[in-house]
Every structure is written in C-alpha cells, then in structure tokens.
Amino acid sequence: MKKLMQMLSTLVVFYGAACVVSTAALAEDKKTGTAIEGMSNQEFISRFRTFWYQQATKNGMMKNNYLGILTWQNPMDVWITQEIMYEVKPDVVVEAGTFRGGSAALWATFLAQVNPDGRVITIDIKDKRTERAKNLPIVKERVTFLLGSSSGAEVVKQVKAAVKGKRALFILDSAHTYEHVLSELRAYADMVPVGSYIIVQDTLGTGALRAIIEFLEENDNYETDEDRERLLISNNVGGYLKRIK
Ligand SMILES: C[S@@+](CC[C@H](N)C(=O)[O-])C[C@H]1O[C@@H](n2cnc3c(N)ncnc32)[C@H](O)[C@@H]1O
C-alpha cells in the first residue's frame, strides 16, 4: 500500500501538480529526520525528477545514439537494465517498441556477454529500422524482428512459442498509453519466470504508471523493485516489475 501511495504521489506530481506534498513521504521523513531545506526527501526527489524530465527528455534524450543508430534510451536506465540482464541471464529478451533498432542492438550486445545463446525478439507495429541497425553483426546473429502490435493475438502467440521453456525478460517500450501497457502486462505476465522482470519504460507523464498500478492490484506475483530507481534519474519510475512468485 505504501508503494502504491508513493507511485500515486509521483503520478500526481508528473501530471503537473508539482507542489503537491506526499503525506506518506512526509510521515517517512519524520521518522528519519532527513528533510532537505524544509522539503521531505520524497518531495525533493519528485521535484528534481520533474525538472530533469522536462529538461533532459524533451531536449536531449531523443538525440541519443547507439553505434550510430538513434536510440531513445536513458543511459541511467540502460545501466540498470544491464545489471538486471547480468543477474537474470535471460535466454530471450523481448522488446516491445523497436523504432530504429538501436535498443535491440544494445540489449543484444549485453546479452551476448551473459548468455552465449541469448536472443532478442523486438516488436514494432511499423518497420522503422535503419539499414545500419539491420546489418550490425550482433543484430544479424541474435535479433529477430516481429512486425505487428505487441498486444495483438498473433504477436503474443509467436512470443509465447518463442519463450516456452526459456528464461524471458520483457522490456515494454511501445505505445505508452494506459490501455496498451495494461494489455501488454496482462499478455506477458505468465511468460516471465520468478526472479525475472517486466521493465515498463517511459512511465513519466504517460498512462503507463496507471496501468502498472492496476496490474499490481490484480496480480500479486509481481512487485515494483524500487532499488532499480536508486540512481534517481530514470524514465521508468515504478516500472521495474519483478516477478516474485
Ligand atoms: C519509444 S519508441 C521505441 C524506442 C526504442 N525502443 C529505442 O529505444 O530506440 C516506440 C515504438 O513503438 C512502436 N509502437 C507503437 N505502438 C505499438 C504497438 N501497438 N505495438 C508495437 N509497437 C508499437 C512505434 O512504432 C515506435 O517505433
């Protein structure tokens, strides 16, 4: 419940009410006595994230490249994701939302180091991959592209067959609407082994956080792994969902 309260307070902040103080967070700070300049830590972090998100995501993040391919990833989240990949050592990383193909190449690069047989499945409703992304050796070796909606019956069926009996890790970076993220979470939840993750990307100012809250209410096999937000700068606040049972 405390986690839900914290997520909800973050959601409120990111929907424009930056001055709203989380009562849950204030109660927490009374215990620790760690308020910063009259603000609770949680409020300070929320304001800092709002500022950072507006500045960095809108002005800078969309220009990030990986090996010359436009890649819409936050380097802090990439770091955390490689830590998760090292720990989980997935056989298959399933990415919803390919765009130019840069992130699939990135995940494949990490995966090759932690699982020699590891493969990436990347899904997009349109094929926007660059020739460079398609022809990178690591991509030719390890990446499969699926064309279609990541929540569509046909794609879900193909993913289910591909991950059967394998250790899967999911990264959701397609449409970030409430309806779509919730349908992806429901479709993929049972395909994740205990200890692995569904990483929901871009939760800030989108419908994704509401989808996560609803999903966690109906599925107690998962919890938000807050330690994955320890670097503070993250586009995936509340989105590191670990399967715990
Ligand atoms: C944020 S971009 C992905 C960025 C990419 N992962 C990267 O890091 O560079 C979102 C992508 O999701 C795709 N998309 C939108 N709706 C989708 C759906 N229903 N199923 C699959 N992909 C979808 C879009 O075409 C777009 O290329």
The ligand as an SDF file (V2000), in Angstrom:
LIG
                    3D

 27 29  0  0  0  0  0  0  0  0999 V2000
    9.5460    4.9210  -27.9030 C   0  0  0  0  0  0  0  0  0  0  0  0
    9.6580    4.1630  -29.4750 S   0  0  0  0  0  0  0  0  0  0  0  0
   10.7510    2.8050  -29.1430 C   0  0  0  0  0  0  0  0  0  0  0  0
   12.1330    3.2600  -28.9040 C   0  0  0  0  0  0  0  0  0  0  0  0
   13.1790    2.1860  -28.9610 C   0  0  0  0  0  0  0  0  0  0  0  0
   12.9450    1.1140  -28.0210 N   0  0  0  0  0  0  0  0  0  0  0  0
   14.5120    2.8100  -28.6790 C   0  0  0  0  0  0  0  0  0  0  0  0
   14.9850    2.7040  -27.5370 O   0  0  0  0  0  0  0  0  0  0  0  0
   15.0570    3.4500  -29.5800 O   0  0  0  0  0  0  0  0  0  0  0  0
    8.0940    3.3830  -29.6070 C   0  0  0  0  0  0  0  0  0  0  0  0
    7.9040    2.4690  -30.7970 C   0  0  0  0  0  0  0  0  0  0  0  0
    6.7570    1.6770  -30.5260 O   0  0  0  0  0  0  0  0  0  0  0  0
    6.0630    1.4540  -31.7100 C   0  0  0  0  0  0  0  0  0  0  0  0
    4.6750    1.1120  -31.4100 N   0  0  0  0  0  0  0  0  0  0  0  0
    3.6140    1.9210  -31.1840 C   0  0  0  0  0  0  0  0  0  0  0  0
    2.5160    1.2040  -30.9360 N   0  0  0  0  0  0  0  0  0  0  0  0
    2.8860   -0.1000  -30.9820 C   0  0  0  0  0  0  0  0  0  0  0  0
    2.2010   -1.3240  -30.7890 C   0  0  0  0  0  0  0  0  0  0  0  0
    0.9000   -1.3660  -30.5200 N   0  0  0  0  0  0  0  0  0  0  0  0
    2.9040   -2.4730  -30.8940 N   0  0  0  0  0  0  0  0  0  0  0  0
    4.2290   -2.4600  -31.1740 C   0  0  0  0  0  0  0  0  0  0  0  0
    4.9230   -1.3240  -31.3680 N   0  0  0  0  0  0  0  0  0  0  0  0
    4.2630   -0.1640  -31.2790 C   0  0  0  0  0  0  0  0  0  0  0  0
    6.2300    2.7400  -32.5050 C   0  0  0  0  0  0  0  0  0  0  0  0
    6.0640    2.4780  -33.8780 O   0  0  0  0  0  0  0  0  0  0  0  0
    7.6490    3.1780  -32.1070 C   0  0  0  0  0  0  0  0  0  0  0  0
    8.5940    2.7800  -33.0680 O   0  0  0  0  0  0  0  0  0  0  0  0
  1  2  1  0
  2  3  1  0
  2 10  1  0
  3  4  1  0
  4  5  1  0
  5  6  1  0
  5  7  1  0
  7  8  2  0
  7  9  1  0
 10 11  1  0
 11 12  1  0
 11 26  1  0
 12 13  1  0
 13 14  1  0
 13 24  1  0
 14 15  1  0
 14 23  1  0
 15 16  2  0
 16 17  1  0
 17 18  1  0
 17 23  2  0
 18 19  1  0
 18 20  2  0
 20 21  1  0
 21 22  2  0
 22 23  1  0
 24 25  1  0
 24 26  1  0
 26 27  1  0
M  CHG  2   2   1   9  -1
M  END
$$$$
